[in-house]
Each structure stands twice: as structure tokens, then as C-alpha cells.
Amino acid sequence: MARAMGTDERSGACLCGAVSVRLPRAMCDVGVCHCASCLRWNSGPWMSLQAPGATVSGDALVVYRSSAFAERGFCGRCGTHIFHRPQDGPEIAVSAGLFQHVELHIAREIFFDAKPPFYRFVADSEKRSSASMAREWLPRLLIRRMRRWLRRLR
């Protein structure tokens, strides 16, 4: 269960409580991802909060590399999905379901063109295609990879 931590902080936890997440400020814009990885990870779309500055803690946290550029975290006890983040950067998205009894709304759907036809949301939100996501993320990821490669050469 999430609880307000003053006016600007929120905390949430996995189903068993072994992994917790603290957000530095109240966030309410949920992003819905329809990419193939998230669909397989959740057996449906993944709903998350972009959460720069979030802290994730707990001995049961398991992190694994889920693609060539990203990793995901989950609770090793109850299996709750905790986060997704690029390996080379500060961004982190945390599962919206960790934060109970808070007002959230769907602000955007990404990889919308990959959404299977068996579900839909009634919320009026921004829709981003796979191509627009690639245009946004590819330059960032390539620059980070180049920096890492150059550091190895030193």
C-alpha cells in the first residue's frame, strides 16, 4: 500500500512488502506501454510512472538484463514487477500498481501501433508509435554506448 510521505513524496511496495519504492515527489501521470517485451512481462500492457530520483530498496529485489539496452527489476519473493530502466542512464519507470490509494491517470500510451486488438482504454491520452519512440530514444542510447565504449579504451 502506498502512503503519502508529506505533500511531495510517495512510497509504495510490492505485494509481499519485501521491496519498496520511494518517489521524491507526487507523480500522477501514468504511461502505458504496449511493446512486445512489456506485453510478455505483464501478460498485458505495463502501466508505469516515469520516476527520476526514485529509490528502490529491499533484499528481495532481483534485477536482470531484459534487452540489449535495458534491465528490469522484480521482487524475488512475490514476483511483483518493480521497474524498467536503461542500463546507460538515469531514467527509471516504476510500476504504477505499487502505489495504492493515490489518484493516477493515463497520460500517454507508447508503442501504440503494437497494441493487440483485445483491449483498449477509454482515457483520452497521447498516443506514441514505435517509430516516434525510436526517434526519441535511439540517439540517447547510441551516445551513451559510445561514451561507455570510449571509457573502455582509456
N, C-alpha and C positions, 0 to 999 in steps of 0.2 A: 504494500500500500504506500502510495506517495504521501508525503506530508509537506506542507509549506514550511520553508525554513526562513521565516521573516517574509518580507514582501517580495524579495527578488530571487531567493533560492528555492529549489525544489529538490527533493530526494525521492528515489524510487528503488524498487528491488525486484529480484526475480521471484518466482513462485514460492521457493522454499526460504528465501531471505538470506541465502549464503553470499550473494553478490549484490552490491548496491551501487547506485549511480547518483551522483550529486551534480546538479546543474547550477552554474553560477548566477543564473537569473531565470526568471519565469519565462518560459517559451510556450507558445501555443500553436504555432504553425506546423502542421503535420504534412510530411511528404510521403507520397505513396509510390513505391517502386514496383514496376511490372516487368523488370528484366528477368531473363531466364534463371539466373542464379538466385535471385530473391524468391521467385516462384517455387523453385525446388527447395530452398531453405525453409520456407514457411508453408508450403502447400497452398499458396495463395499470395497475394501482394504483401509486401513488407511495409509497415507504417512506422515512420521514424521522425525524430526531431533532429535537425542539424544542431549540434551542441558543442560549439567550440568552447574549450575550457572545462568540459565535463570531466569529472573524476570517477573512475570505476575502481571499486575495491572489493576484495573478498578472496579467500583462499581457494574457493571452488571455481574461479574464473579460468576458463580454457580458451586460448587464442590459437587459431590456425590460419594458415595462408589459404584463402579461398579462390584466388586467381593470380595472374601474373603480377598484379599491382595492388591487391587489397587483402585485408585479413578481417576475420570475423571473430567475435567473442561470444561465448555462451556459458551458462552455468553447468559445470560438470556433474552436479548432483541432480538437478531437476530438469535440465535441458533448455531452460528459457533462453531465447536469443537476446543478447545484450547489445551488441554494437556491430557496426561495419566501419572500417576506416582504410584509407590508402596507406600503404607501407611507407611511402615517402612524403609525409606531410602531416600537418596539424589537424586536418579535418577529422571529425568523428560524427557519426549519426547513431543515435541510441533508439532502441525500440520504444515507441510511444506507449505501448501497453504496460511498461514498467511504472508509469505514473498514473495511479488510480485517483479517481475523485477530483480531477482537475479539468478545467474547461479547455478542450482542444478542438481544432477544426482543420479540415483538409484544405491546405493552401495550394498544393500542386501535385500533379501526377507525372512521374517521369517514366521514360521508355513506354509511353502511352500506346505507341503503334505495336508494341509486343504484347499488349494485354490480351489474354484469352477472352473469348466471347461469353463465357459462362457467368461473369459477374460484371457489375457496373456500380458506380457511386452516383448518388443524386446530387452531391455537393457540386456547386459551380466553382471550379478551380482551374488554375493554369495547367495546361497540358503541354508536356515537352516530349519530343520524339527522340528516338535513338540517335538520329543524326545530330540534333541540337545538343544532346548530352556529350557526344563525341567531340563536337566543335568546342565545347566549353572545357572538357577535362583533358583531352589529348595533349594540348600544348603544356599544361601544368605538369602532367605526368612525364612527358618527354624531357622537360627542363630538369625535373628532379632526378630522373635517371641519369642524365648527362652529368649533373653535379656529383652524384654518387660515384659514377664511373671515373670522373676526374680526380676525386679524392683518393680512389684506389691507386691511381697512377703515381701519386706523390710518394 
